[in-house]
Amino acid sequence: MKKDHFSKEMGELFDLEKHYSSKMNRKKFLAATSKFAMLSLGATIASSLNANPVDAAPKFKEYPFTLGIASGDPLPDGVVLWTRLAPDPLNGGGMKKNHDVPVRWEVARDEGFRDVVQHGVEFARAALGHSVHVEVNGLQPNERYFYRFKVGNEMSPIGRTKTLPAFGADVSKMSFAVASCQHYESGYYTAYKRMAGEDLDLVLHLGDYIYEDGETEGSVRSHIGPEITTLDDYRNRYAQYRSDGDLREAHAKFPWVVVLDDHEVENNWAGEIPQNGQPVEPFIKRRADAFQAYYEHMPLRRSSMPNGSSIQLYRKFEYGNLVNFNILDTRQYRDDQANNDGWDAPNEESNNPNRTLLGDEQERWLFASLKNSQARWNVLGQQVFFAQRDYDFDPGEKRVSMDAWDGYPAARERVLNFVSEQDIPNLVVLTGDVHSNWANDIKSDFNDPNSKTLGVELVATSITSGRDGSDVRKNTDKILEENPHIKFFNNQRGYVKCTVTPEKLQADFRVLPYVTRPDAPISTRASLEVEHNNPGLKKIYDALVTT
């Protein structure tokens, strides 16, 4: 079993291509292989996806799976499998620009592929950078599987993935990691090497997978080329980031759920507004190119294929009856930041009650998901700091980030009011963006420390952004004193590992002493716990406290 699947079906495709080699009969060839092809396509690129000849027996001068493999967006009966053919990854990929390529895939219960349960062929489309997105179904819930690809005579590495439990199924335990912000120039991805050694069911990546800036003098590793603005630029940048073996290893070990933030396009963009007052029209084109490159390099479903300058990324994942994951997009639908995008006092613009961070449609979707949730824990995976974070230490004065929820207080209040009025249990907000670890109680009124606690926020530090960091930084004590709902802070690199049971959620803040050199060890800086129906953080371990 095993080898026969590859040789038989690839041979059949090759015979079909020879038989229907004329331009007149190309539609017959595509119809004959339609069960392997994409079924739903983004409107702006759909017209080009079926317009290319098929290279059914490609030959490669270099290994085509240089960017690795990945899985993501799991469901109880399936998962997305991803790869991209790129024998010359840093120069556009190196594939024939006008040829589509059939790629064979297999899913098995064992790493030796003696028990293959699903297999087929998916096209690596030239219009999508020769990326492959296979939406596998027919799998068993809550099971681990192995997968691989083959093209021509080349075989991909073997990946491991896992399906979600059945909808509503009793689940006694699950673990996931939260990652974000992996500036290539700032350091090595050792955090992913350590993450790959964890026992995880899922990885959540909350944005800043790449950075758009050009080469920086004195960096640990150098970006190739200047600031990226075009589709080819973005493709090459993703390829450079995927050249890191530790990142590829973490992708191959677990299914990922991903969402972008700002640097996948441009720093601090907001809706259709670029950061620095550039003309809107070229920014919209840049955003469309950035979204397409993001889709091409992520294990996303066809429902997330970009349609021009929009991409559908907010969605939910139900982990049995244990966790309802709501993945939010806080960039694409927001109003522009008030008073630019830095730190400022609350002002007339930021306090406008009509301002939105999520957009009306996504906000309604979130409220419906929370209201209808049957899960024990309700998790929001999103990008920017949710709790109030006041950096003005004078009594009665405030200085907050206009780019975070503090810059959109009415939008945050709508979420908090809904959670309170609907009595949504066990709310956990997961956040990236700020390159440091934080743990916060979510208060019904952040200006009143005695107000009701509605949930918690866990902010995961960066993978590399900010370089080595330190355990504390200037004014840490003052920040904690000014913001009593903030219970923990740390400024090292790493990720947060969460272990969830029906009775508690434990967050382990996993940190590295350095990222400017490879192979750093990892340790748990602190562990915090949230009990079922008892909102608020409890510290159960602090590496700096000895007893």
Secondary structure as UniProt FT lines:
FT   HELIX           3..19
FT   HELIX           23..25
FT   HELIX           26..32
FT   HELIX           34..36
FT   HELIX           43..49
FT   TURN            66..67
FT   STRAND          69..75
FT   TURN            76..77
FT   STRAND          78..84
FT   TURN            89..92
FT   TURN            97..98
FT   STRAND          100..108
FT   TURN            111..112
FT   STRAND          116..125
FT   HELIX           126..128
FT   TURN            129..130
FT   STRAND          131..136
FT   TURN            141..142
FT   STRAND          144..151
FT   TURN            152..153
FT   STRAND          154..155
FT   STRAND          159..162
FT   TURN            167..168
FT   STRAND          174..179
FT   HELIX           184..186
FT   HELIX           190..196
FT   STRAND          202..205
FT   TURN            217..218
FT   HELIX           231..242
FT   HELIX           245..253
FT   STRAND          255..258
FT   TURN            263..265
FT   TURN            267..268
FT   TURN            271..272
FT   TURN            275..276
FT   HELIX           280..296
FT   HELIX           302..304
FT   TURN            308..309
FT   STRAND          315..319
FT   TURN            320..322
FT   STRAND          323..327
FT   TURN            332..333
FT   TURN            338..341
FT   STRAND          343..344
FT   TURN            348..351
FT   TURN            353..354
FT   HELIX           360..372
FT   STRAND          377..381
FT   TURN            395..396
FT   STRAND          400..401
FT   TURN            402..403
FT   HELIX           405..407
FT   HELIX           409..421
FT   TURN            422..423
FT   STRAND          427..431
FT   STRAND          437..443
FT   TURN            446..447
FT   TURN            449..450
FT   STRAND          453..459
FT   TURN            465..468
FT   STRAND          469..470
FT   TURN            474..475
FT   HELIX           476..482
FT   TURN            484..485
FT   STRAND          486..500
FT   STRAND          504..512
FT   STRAND          523..531
FT   TURN            532..533
FT   STRAND          534..542
FT   TURN            543..544
//
